[in-house]
């Protein structure tokens, strides 16, 4: 899926931008999980055009905060995004 491919690339770029080897190594585990069957099933179940648009806006907020070198805003935007994605994925298991 092209959207998933671009999403992976964006998240990898965010991690590389951290210049934090620990975060980079931890993300390898997340990256591996994202490419697995379980994650893929949960992602497909929770996918919608509206949700993609929402994620796109969240990604833009993260990128803008990074561009502005506003570490607090970048951290807050990323935390909000990850919490939102996590809740949506968990909701796909329940529904």
C-alpha positions in Angstrom: 0.0 0.0 0.0 1.5 3.3 -1.1 0.1 5.3 1.9 1.8 2.8 4.3 5.1 3.0 2.4 5.1 6.8 2.6 4.0 6.7 6.3 6.9 4.4 7.1 9.3 6.7 5.2 8.1 9.8 7.1 8.4 8.1 10.5 11.9 6.9 9.7 12.8 10.5 8.7 11.5 11.8 12.0 13.5 9.2 13.9 16.7 10.0 11.9 16.2 13.7 12.6 16.3 12.9 16.3 20.0 12.0 16.0 19.4 9.7 18.9 20.9 6.2 18.5 18.8 4.7 21.2 15.6 6.0 19.6 16.8 4.8 16.2 17.4 1.3 17.6 14.1 1.2 19.4 12.3 2.2 16.2 13.8 -0.8 14.4 11.5 -2.9 16.6 8.5 -0.8 15.8 9.4 -0.8 12.2 9.5 -4.6 12.2 6.2 -4.8 14.0 4.6 -2.4 11.5 5.5 -4.8 8.7 4.0 -7.8 10.3 0.6 -9.4 9.7 -1.0 -8.4 13.0 -0.2 -4.7 12.6 -1.3 -4.8 8.9 -4.6 -6.3 9.8 -5.2 -3.7 12.6 -4.2 -0.9 10.2 -6.6 -2.1 7.5 -9.5 -2.4 9.9 -8.9 1.1 11.3 -8.2 2.8 7.9 -10.5 5.4 6.4 -10.1 8.5 4.2 -11.0 10.7 7.1 -8.4 9.0 9.3 -5.7 9.4 6.6 -6.5 13.1 6.4 -6.3 13.4 10.1 -2.9 11.6 10.2 -1.7 13.8 7.4 -2.5 16.9 9.4 -0.8 15.5 12.4 2.3 14.7 10.3 2.3 18.2 9.0 2.2 19.6 12.5 5.2 17.5 13.5 7.2 18.5 10.4 6.4 22.2 10.9 7.5 22.0 14.6 10.8 20.3 13.5 11.3 22.9 10.7 10.8 25.6 13.3 13.2 23.9 15.7 10.5 23.9 18.3 11.4 20.7 20.2 8.5 21.0 22.7 5.9 21.4 20.0 7.5 18.5 18.0 7.5 16.2 21.0 3.9 17.2 21.9 2.7 16.7 18.3 4.4 13.4 18.0 3.1 12.2 21.3 -0.4 13.2 20.3 -0.1 11.4 17.0 1.2 8.2 18.5 -1.5 8.2 21.2 -4.1 8.7 18.5 -2.7 6.0 16.2 -2.4 3.6 19.2 -6.0 4.2 20.2 -7.2 3.7 16.6 -5.3 0.5 16.3 -6.6 -0.8 19.6 -10.1 0.1 18.6 -9.8 -2.0 15.5 -9.1 -5.0 17.6 -12.2 -4.4 19.8 -14.6 -3.6 16.9 
